[in-house]
């Protein structure tokens, strides 16, 4: 038993050392990004052919406006026609739009055919579409946190259906988009780049976000693997914390209180997140970009070496005790 204090100190020291090492490496990586070569030396900003999926609102809309401001050629894709039409009008004459669901194969092939017809190629793809989920997993089946009763067949099926909707929006959609556009962008661009808007929830688990986190993590790992399989393409993954706006109101499992809560005013500014997306693609950043870096990048590193600490803090924050 006398060895336990020493063992604890060694574990604590090792954990602290790993956190310091991870932080240092992350800082070096950030500096390297800032001094790295610019993609604009190969593709002029006014000639860049940019496809934005999920452009009708939120992050995708803000990204579109940034590209339009510098004169890029834009193809805007989303399901909501009115919002898409209004945005395209605002973005100007170098923009066209297509109403489509990115989880629908026929829709994505139709978008690809339009892109080929208009531009005969593609340089950049931003995948900003997705869906939210905000309930604890057992609540999806009608089981309250302190309830130990078994869920019924009907309630389990209800939970399954909600999970299927989240999977369609957060995994199947990015999957279909990747399979549709990877060959085209590889053969037609001098500097092919694909950005996936993921979430910090994909790498740091949180209660009430399990379904959202699981589906976001699956698409993130898919694209990380695609980055290895397709080295000619620069794959960038933006992992933001909560962004201001109405994203949670459209959650697949949203109740009336969530739908009527109004826009979130306390998250990241959407223009800041959009700037990070465009800047990261311009600088050819490969891999994960966690925003804000502090505290979420630290939390990710800590979870890998000391999961009970992060779990405890998350339980406290979300009142799961």
TORTOR-78614 format. One record per residue (C-alpha): x, y, z; chain; residue in one letter. Coordinates in Angstrom, 1 decimal, always signed. Example, Ala and Ser with C-alpha at 12.3 -4.5 7.8 and 13.67 -1.06 7.14 Angstrom:
<site X="+12.3" Y="-4.5" Z="+7.8" ch="A" aa="A"/>
<site X="+13.7" Y="-1.1" Z="+7.1" ch="A" aa="S"/>
***
This chain:
<site X="+0.0" Y="+0.0" Z="+0.0" ch="A" aa="X"/>
<site X="+2.9" Y="+2.3" Z="+0.6" ch="A" aa="X"/>
<site X="+3.5" Y="+2.5" Z="-3.1" ch="A" aa="X"/>
<site X="+0.1" Y="+4.1" Z="-3.9" ch="A" aa="X"/>
<site X="+1.0" Y="+7.8" Z="-3.2" ch="A" aa="X"/>
<site X="+4.0" Y="+7.5" Z="-5.4" ch="A" aa="X"/>
<site X="+2.0" Y="+5.8" Z="-8.2" ch="A" aa="X"/>
<site X="-0.6" Y="+8.6" Z="-8.0" ch="A" aa="X"/>
<site X="+2.0" Y="+11.2" Z="-8.2" ch="A" aa="X"/>
<site X="+3.6" Y="+9.5" Z="-11.2" ch="A" aa="X"/>
<site X="+0.2" Y="+9.3" Z="-13.0" ch="A" aa="X"/>
<site X="-0.6" Y="+12.9" Z="-12.2" ch="A" aa="X"/>
<site X="+2.9" Y="+14.0" Z="-13.4" ch="A" aa="X"/>
<site X="+2.5" Y="+12.0" Z="-16.6" ch="A" aa="X"/>
<site X="-0.9" Y="+13.4" Z="-17.2" ch="A" aa="X"/>
<site X="+0.3" Y="+17.0" Z="-16.7" ch="A" aa="X"/>
<site X="+3.3" Y="+16.4" Z="-18.9" ch="A" aa="X"/>
<site X="+1.1" Y="+15.0" Z="-21.7" ch="A" aa="X"/>
<site X="-1.2" Y="+18.1" Z="-21.5" ch="A" aa="X"/>
<site X="+1.7" Y="+20.4" Z="-21.7" ch="A" aa="X"/>
<site X="+3.1" Y="+18.5" Z="-24.6" ch="A" aa="X"/>
<site X="-0.2" Y="+18.4" Z="-26.4" ch="A" aa="X"/>
<site X="-0.7" Y="+22.2" Z="-25.8" ch="A" aa="X"/>
<site X="+2.8" Y="+22.9" Z="-27.1" ch="A" aa="X"/>
<site X="+2.4" Y="+20.8" Z="-30.3" ch="A" aa="X"/>
<site X="-1.0" Y="+22.5" Z="-30.9" ch="A" aa="X"/>
<site X="+0.6" Y="+25.9" Z="-30.7" ch="A" aa="X"/>
<site X="+3.4" Y="+24.9" Z="-33.0" ch="A" aa="X"/>
<site X="+0.8" Y="+23.6" Z="-35.5" ch="A" aa="X"/>
<site X="-1.2" Y="+26.9" Z="-35.3" ch="A" aa="X"/>
<site X="+2.0" Y="+28.9" Z="-36.0" ch="A" aa="X"/>
<site X="+2.9" Y="+26.7" Z="-38.9" ch="A" aa="X"/>
<site X="-0.6" Y="+27.2" Z="-40.4" ch="A" aa="X"/>
<site X="-0.2" Y="+31.0" Z="-40.2" ch="A" aa="X"/>
<site X="+3.1" Y="+31.0" Z="-42.0" ch="A" aa="X"/>
<site X="+2.2" Y="+28.3" Z="-44.5" ch="A" aa="X"/>
<site X="+1.7" Y="+28.8" Z="-48.2" ch="A" aa="X"/>
<site X="-1.4" Y="+30.4" Z="-49.5" ch="A" aa="X"/>
<site X="-3.8" Y="+28.6" Z="-51.8" ch="A" aa="X"/>
<site X="-4.5" Y="+31.9" Z="-53.6" ch="A" aa="X"/>
<site X="-1.2" Y="+31.6" Z="-55.4" ch="A" aa="X"/>
<site X="-2.7" Y="+28.8" Z="-57.5" ch="A" aa="X"/>
<site X="-6.3" Y="+29.9" Z="-57.6" ch="A" aa="X"/>
<site X="-7.2" Y="+33.5" Z="-57.9" ch="A" aa="X"/>
<site X="-10.0" Y="+34.4" Z="-55.4" ch="A" aa="X"/>
<site X="-12.2" Y="+35.8" Z="-58.2" ch="A" aa="X"/>
<site X="-11.9" Y="+32.6" Z="-60.2" ch="A" aa="X"/>
<site X="-12.4" Y="+30.1" Z="-57.3" ch="A" aa="X"/>
<site X="-15.4" Y="+27.8" Z="-57.9" ch="A" aa="X"/>
<site X="-17.0" Y="+27.3" Z="-54.5" ch="A" aa="X"/>
<site X="-19.8" Y="+24.9" Z="-53.6" ch="A" aa="X"/>
<site X="-21.5" Y="+25.5" Z="-50.3" ch="A" aa="X"/>
<site X="-23.9" Y="+22.8" Z="-49.0" ch="A" aa="X"/>
<site X="-26.2" Y="+24.1" Z="-46.3" ch="A" aa="X"/>
<site X="-26.1" Y="+27.7" Z="-47.5" ch="A" aa="X"/>
<site X="-29.6" Y="+29.0" Z="-46.6" ch="A" aa="X"/>
<site X="-28.8" Y="+29.9" Z="-43.0" ch="A" aa="X"/>
<site X="-26.3" Y="+30.0" Z="-40.2" ch="A" aa="X"/>
<site X="-22.7" Y="+29.1" Z="-40.9" ch="A" aa="X"/>
<site X="-23.2" Y="+28.2" Z="-44.6" ch="A" aa="X"/>
<site X="-24.9" Y="+31.5" Z="-45.2" ch="A" aa="X"/>
<site X="-22.1" Y="+33.5" Z="-43.6" ch="A" aa="X"/>
<site X="-19.5" Y="+31.6" Z="-45.5" ch="A" aa="X"/>
<site X="-21.3" Y="+32.4" Z="-48.8" ch="A" aa="X"/>
<site X="-21.3" Y="+36.1" Z="-48.0" ch="A" aa="X"/>
<site X="-17.6" Y="+36.1" Z="-47.4" ch="A" aa="X"/>
<site X="-16.8" Y="+34.4" Z="-50.7" ch="A" aa="X"/>
<site X="-19.2" Y="+36.7" Z="-52.5" ch="A" aa="X"/>
<site X="-17.5" Y="+39.8" Z="-51.0" ch="A" aa="X"/>
<site X="-14.2" Y="+38.8" Z="-52.7" ch="A" aa="X"/>
<site X="-15.8" Y="+37.9" Z="-56.0" ch="A" aa="X"/>
<site X="-15.7" Y="+34.1" Z="-56.0" ch="A" aa="X"/>
<site X="-18.0" Y="+32.0" Z="-58.1" ch="A" aa="X"/>
<site X="-20.6" Y="+30.4" Z="-56.0" ch="A" aa="X"/>
<site X="-23.0" Y="+27.5" Z="-56.1" ch="A" aa="X"/>
<site X="-25.4" Y="+27.6" Z="-53.1" ch="A" aa="X"/>
<site X="-27.2" Y="+24.4" Z="-52.1" ch="A" aa="X"/>
<site X="-29.9" Y="+23.9" Z="-49.4" ch="A" aa="X"/>
<site X="-33.5" Y="+22.7" Z="-49.1" ch="A" aa="X"/>
<site X="-35.2" Y="+26.0" Z="-48.4" ch="A" aa="X"/>
<site X="-35.9" Y="+27.7" Z="-51.7" ch="A" aa="X"/>
<site X="-37.0" Y="+31.2" Z="-50.5" ch="A" aa="X"/>
<site X="-33.9" Y="+31.7" Z="-48.2" ch="A" aa="X"/>
<site X="-31.6" Y="+30.3" Z="-50.9" ch="A" aa="X"/>
<site X="-33.1" Y="+32.6" Z="-53.6" ch="A" aa="X"/>
<site X="-32.7" Y="+35.7" Z="-51.3" ch="A" aa="X"/>
<site X="-29.1" Y="+34.8" Z="-50.5" ch="A" aa="X"/>
<site X="-28.2" Y="+34.2" Z="-54.1" ch="A" aa="X"/>
<site X="-29.6" Y="+37.6" Z="-55.0" ch="A" aa="X"/>
<site X="-27.5" Y="+39.2" Z="-52.3" ch="A" aa="X"/>
<site X="-24.3" Y="+37.3" Z="-53.4" ch="A" aa="X"/>
<site X="-24.6" Y="+38.7" Z="-57.0" ch="A" aa="X"/>
<site X="-24.3" Y="+37.7" Z="-60.6" ch="A" aa="X"/>
<site X="-21.5" Y="+35.2" Z="-60.1" ch="A" aa="X"/>
<site X="-23.8" Y="+33.0" Z="-58.0" ch="A" aa="X"/>
<site X="-26.3" Y="+30.3" Z="-58.8" ch="A" aa="X"/>
<site X="-28.3" Y="+28.1" Z="-56.5" ch="A" aa="X"/>
<site X="-29.9" Y="+24.7" Z="-56.5" ch="A" aa="X"/>
<site X="-32.6" Y="+23.4" Z="-54.1" ch="A" aa="X"/>
<site X="-31.4" Y="+20.0" Z="-53.0" ch="A" aa="X"/>
<site X="-31.1" Y="+17.6" Z="-50.0" ch="A" aa="X"/>
<site X="-27.5" Y="+16.5" Z="-49.6" ch="A" aa="X"/>
<site X="-28.6" Y="+13.1" Z="-48.2" ch="A" aa="X"/>
<site X="-30.5" Y="+12.4" Z="-51.5" ch="A" aa="X"/>
<site X="-28.3" Y="+10.8" Z="-54.2" ch="A" aa="X"/>
<site X="-30.4" Y="+12.1" Z="-57.1" ch="A" aa="X"/>
<site X="-30.3" Y="+15.6" Z="-55.7" ch="A" aa="X"/>
<site X="-26.5" Y="+15.6" Z="-55.4" ch="A" aa="X"/>
<site X="-26.0" Y="+14.2" Z="-58.8" ch="A" aa="X"/>
<site X="-28.2" Y="+16.9" Z="-60.2" ch="A" aa="X"/>
<site X="-26.1" Y="+19.5" Z="-58.4" ch="A" aa="X"/>
<site X="-22.9" Y="+18.0" Z="-59.8" ch="A" aa="X"/>
<site X="-24.4" Y="+18.2" Z="-63.3" ch="A" aa="X"/>
<site X="-25.3" Y="+21.8" Z="-62.8" ch="A" aa="X"/>
<site X="-21.8" Y="+22.6" Z="-61.5" ch="A" aa="X"/>
<site X="-20.2" Y="+20.9" Z="-64.6" ch="A" aa="X"/>
<site X="-22.5" Y="+22.8" Z="-66.9" ch="A" aa="X"/>
<site X="-21.8" Y="+26.2" Z="-65.3" ch="A" aa="X"/>
<site X="-18.1" Y="+25.8" Z="-64.5" ch="A" aa="X"/>
<site X="-16.8" Y="+22.6" Z="-65.9" ch="A" aa="X"/>
<site X="-15.1" Y="+21.9" Z="-62.6" ch="A" aa="X"/>
<site X="-14.9" Y="+22.7" Z="-58.9" ch="A" aa="X"/>
<site X="-12.2" Y="+24.0" Z="-56.5" ch="A" aa="X"/>
<site X="-13.8" Y="+24.2" Z="-53.0" ch="A" aa="X"/>
<site X="-16.6" Y="+22.4" Z="-51.2" ch="A" aa="X"/>
<site X="-17.9" Y="+23.5" Z="-47.9" ch="A" aa="X"/>
<site X="-20.3" Y="+21.0" Z="-46.2" ch="A" aa="X"/>
<site X="-22.1" Y="+23.2" Z="-43.6" ch="A" aa="X"/>
<site X="-25.4" Y="+21.3" Z="-43.5" ch="A" aa="X"/>
<site X="-26.5" Y="+19.1" Z="-40.6" ch="A" aa="X"/>
<site X="-29.0" Y="+18.6" Z="-37.8" ch="A" aa="X"/>
<site X="-29.0" Y="+19.0" Z="-34.1" ch="A" aa="X"/>
<site X="-30.2" Y="+16.8" Z="-31.2" ch="A" aa="X"/>
<site X="-30.5" Y="+18.1" Z="-27.7" ch="A" aa="X"/>
<site X="-32.1" Y="+15.4" Z="-25.5" ch="A" aa="X"/>
<site X="-30.5" Y="+12.7" Z="-23.3" ch="A" aa="X"/>
<site X="-30.6" Y="+9.4" Z="-25.0" ch="A" aa="X"/>
<site X="-33.1" Y="+7.7" Z="-22.7" ch="A" aa="X"/>
<site X="-35.4" Y="+10.7" Z="-23.0" ch="A" aa="X"/>
<site X="-35.8" Y="+9.9" Z="-26.7" ch="A" aa="X"/>
<site X="-37.6" Y="+6.8" Z="-25.5" ch="A" aa="X"/>
<site X="-39.7" Y="+8.6" Z="-22.9" ch="A" aa="X"/>
<site X="-37.5" Y="+7.5" Z="-19.9" ch="A" aa="X"/>
<site X="-36.7" Y="+10.3" Z="-17.5" ch="A" aa="X"/>
<site X="-33.2" Y="+10.5" Z="-15.9" ch="A" aa="X"/>
<site X="-34.4" Y="+9.2" Z="-12.5" ch="A" aa="X"/>
<site X="-36.8" Y="+6.6" Z="-14.0" ch="A" aa="X"/>
<site X="-35.7" Y="+3.0" Z="-13.9" ch="A" aa="X"/>
<site X="-38.7" Y="+1.6" Z="-15.9" ch="A" aa="X"/>
<site X="-38.0" Y="-0.2" Z="-19.2" ch="A" aa="X"/>
<site X="-38.9" Y="+1.5" Z="-22.4" ch="A" aa="X"/>
<site X="-41.7" Y="+0.0" Z="-24.5" ch="A" aa="X"/>
<site X="-41.4" Y="-1.3" Z="-28.0" ch="A" aa="X"/>
<site X="-43.1" Y="+1.9" Z="-29.2" ch="A" aa="X"/>
<site X="-40.8" Y="+4.2" Z="-27.3" ch="A" aa="X"/>
<site X="-37.7" Y="+2.4" Z="-28.4" ch="A" aa="X"/>
<site X="-38.9" Y="+2.6" Z="-32.1" ch="A" aa="X"/>
<site X="-39.5" Y="+6.3" Z="-31.5" ch="A" aa="X"/>
<site X="-35.9" Y="+6.7" Z="-30.3" ch="A" aa="X"/>
<site X="-34.6" Y="+4.7" Z="-33.2" ch="A" aa="X"/>
<site X="-36.5" Y="+6.9" Z="-35.7" ch="A" aa="X"/>
<site X="-35.0" Y="+10.0" Z="-34.2" ch="A" aa="X"/>
<site X="-31.5" Y="+8.5" Z="-34.4" ch="A" aa="X"/>
<site X="-32.1" Y="+7.6" Z="-38.0" ch="A" aa="X"/>
<site X="-33.0" Y="+11.3" Z="-38.8" ch="A" aa="X"/>
<site X="-29.9" Y="+12.5" Z="-37.1" ch="A" aa="X"/>
<site X="-27.8" Y="+9.9" Z="-38.9" ch="A" aa="X"/>
<site X="-29.3" Y="+11.0" Z="-42.3" ch="A" aa="X"/>
<site X="-28.5" Y="+14.6" Z="-41.7" ch="A" aa="X"/>
<site X="-25.1" Y="+14.3" Z="-40.0" ch="A" aa="X"/>
<site X="-23.6" Y="+11.1" Z="-41.6" ch="A" aa="X"/>
<site X="-25.4" Y="+10.1" Z="-44.8" ch="A" aa="X"/>
<site X="-25.5" Y="+13.7" Z="-46.1" ch="A" aa="X"/>
<site X="-21.7" Y="+14.3" Z="-45.8" ch="A" aa="X"/>
<site X="-21.1" Y="+10.7" Z="-47.1" ch="A" aa="X"/>
<site X="-23.3" Y="+11.3" Z="-50.3" ch="A" aa="X"/>
<site X="-21.7" Y="+14.7" Z="-50.9" ch="A" aa="X"/>
<site X="-18.1" Y="+13.2" Z="-50.6" ch="A" aa="X"/>
<site X="-18.8" Y="+10.3" Z="-53.0" ch="A" aa="X"/>
<site X="-20.5" Y="+12.7" Z="-55.4" ch="A" aa="X"/>
<site X="-17.8" Y="+15.4" Z="-55.6" ch="A" aa="X"/>
<site X="-14.4" Y="+13.9" Z="-54.8" ch="A" aa="X"/>
<site X="-13.7" Y="+12.6" Z="-58.3" ch="A" aa="X"/>
<site X="-14.8" Y="+15.9" Z="-59.9" ch="A" aa="X"/>
<site X="-12.8" Y="+18.2" Z="-57.6" ch="A" aa="X"/>
<site X="-9.7" Y="+16.0" Z="-57.9" ch="A" aa="X"/>
<site X="-9.5" Y="+16.1" Z="-61.7" ch="A" aa="X"/>
<site X="-10.6" Y="+19.7" Z="-62.3" ch="A" aa="X"/>
<site X="-8.9" Y="+21.8" Z="-59.6" ch="A" aa="X"/>
<site X="-5.4" Y="+23.0" Z="-59.2" ch="A" aa="X"/>
<site X="-5.8" Y="+23.0" Z="-55.5" ch="A" aa="X"/>
<site X="-8.8" Y="+20.8" Z="-54.5" ch="A" aa="X"/>
<site X="-10.1" Y="+21.5" Z="-51.0" ch="A" aa="X"/>
<site X="-13.0" Y="+20.2" Z="-48.9" ch="A" aa="X"/>
<site X="-14.2" Y="+21.6" Z="-45.6" ch="A" aa="X"/>
<site X="-16.5" Y="+19.7" Z="-43.2" ch="A" aa="X"/>
<site X="-18.2" Y="+21.8" Z="-40.6" ch="A" aa="X"/>
<site X="-18.3" Y="+19.3" Z="-37.7" ch="A" aa="X"/>
<site X="-18.5" Y="+20.2" Z="-34.0" ch="A" aa="X"/>
<site X="-16.4" Y="+20.1" Z="-30.8" ch="A" aa="X"/>
<site X="-19.1" Y="+17.6" Z="-29.7" ch="A" aa="X"/>
<site X="-17.5" Y="+15.1" Z="-32.1" ch="A" aa="X"/>
<site X="-14.4" Y="+14.9" Z="-29.9" ch="A" aa="X"/>
<site X="-15.5" Y="+15.9" Z="-26.4" ch="A" aa="X"/>
<site X="-18.6" Y="+14.0" Z="-25.2" ch="A" aa="X"/>
<site X="-21.4" Y="+15.9" Z="-23.4" ch="A" aa="X"/>
<site X="-24.7" Y="+14.9" Z="-21.8" ch="A" aa="X"/>
<site X="-27.8" Y="+15.8" Z="-23.8" ch="A" aa="X"/>
<site X="-25.7" Y="+15.8" Z="-26.9" ch="A" aa="X"/>
<site X="-25.0" Y="+12.0" Z="-27.3" ch="A" aa="X"/>
<site X="-27.0" Y="+11.5" Z="-30.5" ch="A" aa="X"/>
<site X="-25.6" Y="+14.7" Z="-32.0" ch="A" aa="X"/>
<site X="-22.1" Y="+13.9" Z="-30.9" ch="A" aa="X"/>
<site X="-22.2" Y="+10.3" Z="-32.2" ch="A" aa="X"/>
<site X="-23.4" Y="+11.3" Z="-35.7" ch="A" aa="X"/>
<site X="-21.0" Y="+14.2" Z="-35.9" ch="A" aa="X"/>
<site X="-18.1" Y="+12.0" Z="-34.8" ch="A" aa="X"/>
<site X="-19.0" Y="+9.3" Z="-37.4" ch="A" aa="X"/>
<site X="-18.8" Y="+11.8" Z="-40.3" ch="A" aa="X"/>
<site X="-15.6" Y="+13.4" Z="-38.9" ch="A" aa="X"/>
<site X="-13.9" Y="+10.0" Z="-38.8" ch="A" aa="X"/>
<site X="-15.2" Y="+9.3" Z="-42.3" ch="A" aa="X"/>
<site X="-13.7" Y="+12.4" Z="-43.7" ch="A" aa="X"/>
<site X="-10.4" Y="+11.9" Z="-41.7" ch="A" aa="X"/>
<site X="-10.1" Y="+8.6" Z="-43.4" ch="A" aa="X"/>
<site X="-11.0" Y="+10.1" Z="-46.8" ch="A" aa="X"/>
<site X="-8.1" Y="+12.6" Z="-46.2" ch="A" aa="X"/>
<site X="-5.7" Y="+9.6" Z="-46.1" ch="A" aa="X"/>
<site X="-7.3" Y="+8.0" Z="-49.1" ch="A" aa="X"/>
<site X="-7.2" Y="+11.2" Z="-51.2" ch="A" aa="X"/>
<site X="-3.9" Y="+13.0" Z="-50.5" ch="A" aa="X"/>
<site X="-4.4" Y="+15.4" Z="-53.5" ch="A" aa="X"/>
<site X="-7.3" Y="+17.0" Z="-51.7" ch="A" aa="X"/>
<site X="-6.8" Y="+19.3" Z="-48.6" ch="A" aa="X"/>
<site X="-9.4" Y="+18.2" Z="-46.1" ch="A" aa="X"/>
<site X="-10.2" Y="+20.7" Z="-43.3" ch="A" aa="X"/>
<site X="-12.5" Y="+20.0" Z="-40.3" ch="A" aa="X"/>
<site X="-13.9" Y="+22.9" Z="-38.4" ch="A" aa="X"/>
<site X="-15.0" Y="+21.9" Z="-34.9" ch="A" aa="X"/>
<site X="-16.7" Y="+24.9" Z="-33.3" ch="A" aa="X"/>
<site X="-18.4" Y="+25.2" Z="-29.9" ch="A" aa="X"/>
<site X="-22.1" Y="+26.3" Z="-30.0" ch="A" aa="X"/>
<site X="-22.6" Y="+29.0" Z="-32.6" ch="A" aa="X"/>
<site X="-25.2" Y="+31.8" Z="-32.2" ch="A" aa="X"/>
<site X="-28.4" Y="+31.3" Z="-34.1" ch="A" aa="X"/>
<site X="-31.4" Y="+29.0" Z="-34.4" ch="A" aa="X"/>
<site X="-29.6" Y="+25.7" Z="-35.0" ch="A" aa="X"/>
<site X="-30.9" Y="+24.0" Z="-31.8" ch="A" aa="X"/>
<site X="-34.5" Y="+25.0" Z="-32.6" ch="A" aa="X"/>
<site X="-34.4" Y="+22.6" Z="-35.6" ch="A" aa="X"/>
<site X="-33.2" Y="+19.7" Z="-33.6" ch="A" aa="X"/>
<site X="-34.6" Y="+16.3" Z="-34.6" ch="A" aa="X"/>
<site X="-35.7" Y="+15.8" Z="-31.0" ch="A" aa="X"/>
<site X="-36.7" Y="+19.4" Z="-30.1" ch="A" aa="X"/>
<site X="-39.7" Y="+19.9" Z="-27.9" ch="A" aa="X"/>
<site X="-41.9" Y="+22.9" Z="-28.0" ch="A" aa="X"/>
<site X="-39.8" Y="+24.8" Z="-25.4" ch="A" aa="X"/>
<site X="-36.7" Y="+24.4" Z="-27.5" ch="A" aa="X"/>
<site X="-38.4" Y="+25.4" Z="-30.8" ch="A" aa="X"/>
<site X="-39.8" Y="+28.5" Z="-29.2" ch="A" aa="X"/>
<site X="-36.7" Y="+29.5" Z="-27.2" ch="A" aa="X"/>
<site X="-35.5" Y="+32.0" Z="-29.9" ch="A" aa="X"/>
<site X="-32.0" Y="+32.4" Z="-31.3" ch="A" aa="X"/>
<site X="-29.1" Y="+31.5" Z="-29.1" ch="A" aa="X"/>
<site X="-27.3" Y="+34.7" Z="-28.3" ch="A" aa="X"/>
<site X="-24.4" Y="+33.3" Z="-26.3" ch="A" aa="X"/>
<site X="-22.5" Y="+31.2" Z="-28.7" ch="A" aa="X"/>
<site X="-19.7" Y="+31.9" Z="-31.1" ch="A" aa="X"/>
<site X="-20.3" Y="+34.7" Z="-33.5" ch="A" aa="X"/>
<site X="-21.3" Y="+33.2" Z="-36.8" ch="A" aa="X"/>
<site X="-19.2" Y="+35.7" Z="-38.8" ch="A" aa="X"/>
<site X="-16.1" Y="+34.7" Z="-36.7" ch="A" aa="X"/>
<site X="-16.8" Y="+31.0" Z="-37.4" ch="A" aa="X"/>
<site X="-17.3" Y="+31.7" Z="-41.1" ch="A" aa="X"/>
<site X="-14.0" Y="+33.6" Z="-41.2" ch="A" aa="X"/>
<site X="-12.2" Y="+30.7" Z="-39.7" ch="A" aa="X"/>
<site X="-13.7" Y="+28.4" Z="-42.3" ch="A" aa="X"/>
<site X="-12.6" Y="+30.6" Z="-45.2" ch="A" aa="X"/>
<site X="-9.2" Y="+31.4" Z="-43.7" ch="A" aa="X"/>
<site X="-8.5" Y="+27.7" Z="-43.0" ch="A" aa="X"/>
<site X="-9.2" Y="+26.8" Z="-46.6" ch="A" aa="X"/>
<site X="-7.1" Y="+29.6" Z="-48.0" ch="A" aa="X"/>
<site X="-4.2" Y="+28.5" Z="-45.8" ch="A" aa="X"/>
<site X="-4.7" Y="+24.8" Z="-46.8" ch="A" aa="X"/>
<site X="-5.1" Y="+23.7" Z="-43.2" ch="A" aa="X"/>
<site X="-5.3" Y="+20.0" Z="-42.9" ch="A" aa="X"/>
<site X="-7.1" Y="+18.3" Z="-40.0" ch="A" aa="X"/>
<site X="-9.0" Y="+19.6" Z="-37.1" ch="A" aa="X"/>
<site X="-9.6" Y="+23.3" Z="-36.3" ch="A" aa="X"/>
<site X="-11.1" Y="+23.5" Z="-32.8" ch="A" aa="X"/>
<site X="-12.7" Y="+26.9" Z="-32.1" ch="A" aa="X"/>
<site X="-12.3" Y="+28.4" Z="-29.7" ch="A" aa="X"/>
<site X="-9.0" Y="+26.7" Z="-29.0" ch="A" aa="X"/>
<site X="-9.3" Y="+27.3" Z="-25.3" ch="A" aa="X"/>
<site X="-10.8" Y="+25.5" Z="-23.4" ch="A" aa="X"/>
<site X="-12.0" Y="+22.9" Z="-25.9" ch="A" aa="X"/>
<site X="-8.7" Y="+21.7" Z="-27.4" ch="A" aa="X"/>
<site X="-7.4" Y="+21.3" Z="-23.8" ch="A" aa="X"/>
<site X="-10.6" Y="+19.4" Z="-22.9" ch="A" aa="X"/>
<site X="-10.1" Y="+17.1" Z="-25.8" ch="A" aa="X"/>
<site X="-6.5" Y="+16.3" Z="-24.8" ch="A" aa="X"/>
<site X="-7.6" Y="+15.9" Z="-21.1" ch="A" aa="X"/>
<site X="-10.4" Y="+13.5" Z="-22.0" ch="A" aa="X"/>
<site X="-7.9" Y="+11.2" Z="-23.8" ch="A" aa="X"/>
<site X="-5.7" Y="+10.9" Z="-20.7" ch="A" aa="X"/>
<site X="-8.1" Y="+11.6" Z="-17.8" ch="A" aa="X"/>
<site X="-11.7" Y="+10.9" Z="-18.9" ch="A" aa="X"/>
<site X="-13.1" Y="+10.9" Z="-15.4" ch="A" aa="X"/>
<site X="-12.2" Y="+14.6" Z="-14.9" ch="A" aa="X"/>
<site X="-14.0" Y="+15.7" Z="-18.0" ch="A" aa="X"/>
<site X="-17.0" Y="+13.4" Z="-17.3" ch="A" aa="X"/>
<site X="-17.3" Y="+14.9" Z="-13.8" ch="A" aa="X"/>
<site X="-17.1" Y="+18.5" Z="-15.0" ch="A" aa="X"/>
<site X="-19.7" Y="+17.7" Z="-17.7" ch="A" aa="X"/>
<site X="-22.1" Y="+16.1" Z="-15.2" ch="A" aa="X"/>
<site X="-21.8" Y="+19.1" Z="-12.9" ch="A" aa="X"/>
<site X="-22.4" Y="+21.6" Z="-15.8" ch="A" aa="X"/>
<site X="-25.5" Y="+19.7" Z="-17.1" ch="A" aa="X"/>
<site X="-26.7" Y="+18.7" Z="-13.6" ch="A" aa="X"/>
<site X="-26.3" Y="+14.9" Z="-14.1" ch="A" aa="X"/>
<site X="-25.5" Y="+13.7" Z="-10.6" ch="A" aa="X"/>
***
